[in-house]
Amino acid sequence: MLRLEGVRCSYGAIEALKGVDLEVPKGTIVTLIGSNGAGKSTTLMAISGLRPLSSGSITLDGEPIHDLPPEAIVARGVIQVAEGRRIFTRMSVRENLLMGAFLRRDRAAIEKDMHHVMDLFPVLRERLEQNAGTLSGGEQQMLAIGRALMARPRLLLLDEPSLGLAPSLVKAIFTILEEIHGEGVTLLLVEQNVHRALKIAHDGYVLATGTVVLHDTPERLLQNEEVKRAYLGDE
């Protein structure tokens, strides 16, 4: 479904991605792990059209998307949940969710999807008219994912969805991600909770200083001594 070939990206003179090759088959969950500064967020931003490539290509269903503007990539069903949630804090929960459907015109379906999001995240139903900035961190993360779902993603890019959340909320977020995948959405997941990410993934990549250094099944990555030492701690 998604393929990155030789992707290079720079911030001025600093090269953040140095020839990344990565594939996300349709209907799978692929996780991308690595230390801070490895280039994980830059990879997602490159896919979303938010970071220009200096070389290489990104294709969706065999068609190049790396030269498209972000809104055209969104229109093709590639939706990103950014690190740090990036919700509209002065808007209500309802308004945030509707912003996810900004490119859509099917009002009846939008309303149906709104109810579906609230079924996935019941707390949002209770907070619909509340300013999003007054939500807890976990509720804001649920809202960020819910807003992305309102765009009807085919491919959902998630950047650190469990960052800063209590363990009970982390478990809830991952349960929801599996439900979303079960509904037919393909996921590319960047996640600091490596053990939990690999437990739900079908495929895994390890990124270090802008380069893919390991690509294997989650089971093998969980048993890899280097991965254990660098990312899993006592898990």
Secondary structure, DSSP 4 states (H G I P E B T S, - for coil): -EEEEEEEEEETTEEEEEEEEEEE-TT-EEEEE--TTSSHHHHHHHHHTSS--SEEEEEETTEE-TTS-HHHHHHTTEEEE-TT----TTSBHHHHHHHHTTT---HHHHHHHHHHHHHH-HHHHHTTTSBGGGS-HHHHHHHHHHHHHTT--SEEEEE-TTTT--HHHHHHHHHHHHHHHHTT-EEEEE-S-HHHHHHH-SEEEEEETTEEEEEE-HHHHHH-HHHIIIIITT-
